[in-house]
């Protein structure tokens, strides 16, 4: 705070009453920056280095695994997954057709779909990246 | 003198508050026209008995609305429409829709080609 005061000539001489202000401001500042940081920021940092380096353009959303008690979590999340990815600039393979293709190849569960090798997925869908989702909680609580 | 300090303080406080407000929000105009489309995908994935005729009608209405508003159709929309066409037994239309997906989104080409190839195979 002292440094800041000295930057502007003359301010160092202000009376006690005013010097309380900067302290308040600093408190505000700390609070606000915590807000700024806390607002966007996140939980555990995940290492996205390899992902970024490969610069994927298209994404294959695989049927989500479901740990919740609601069987509708899988279709629910799969139906909603395209929008955020597409709005972020990725091409997302049509989820209904993807689900259909799995079914036609005898793969009827999300578990099985997520266990298909990356190589095989690439062969059929030709996407740059696959999105593996797991629903832990679904619906209102 | 104290006036200058107050002014400065006010400025800093405003700047900080501003930063806090715009930090995350910043509403961005969506790239694609989504409205209701995801609900349709959900219905389809759920295997709910919405009949393909009704689905096609909704999809066409959606496409029409997007066109009128000058908004882009989401990735996968045309291909999904193709799937519904297929359910309706309109194979030629389905092919066109898959081709349309491919030409609008070249990233879809490998998968669309895979599907088109399957469609052209004689059905067992």
Interface residues (C-beta under 8 A of the other chain):
Chain A: X8 X10 X11 X13 X14 X15 X17 X18 X21 X22 X25 X28 X29 X32 X33 X35 X36 X39 X40 X57 X58 X72 X74 X75 X76 X78 X79 X80 X82 X83 X86 X87 X89 X91 X92 X93 X94 X95 X96 X97 X99 X100 X101 X124 X125 X126 X127 X128
Chain B: X1 X2 X4 X5 X6 X8 X9 X12 X13 X16 X17 X19 X20 X23 X24 X28 X30 X31 X32 X34 X38 X39 X41 X42 X44 X45 X46 X47 X74 X75 X76 X77 X79 X80 X82 X83 X101 X105 X107 X108 X109 X110 X111 X114 X115
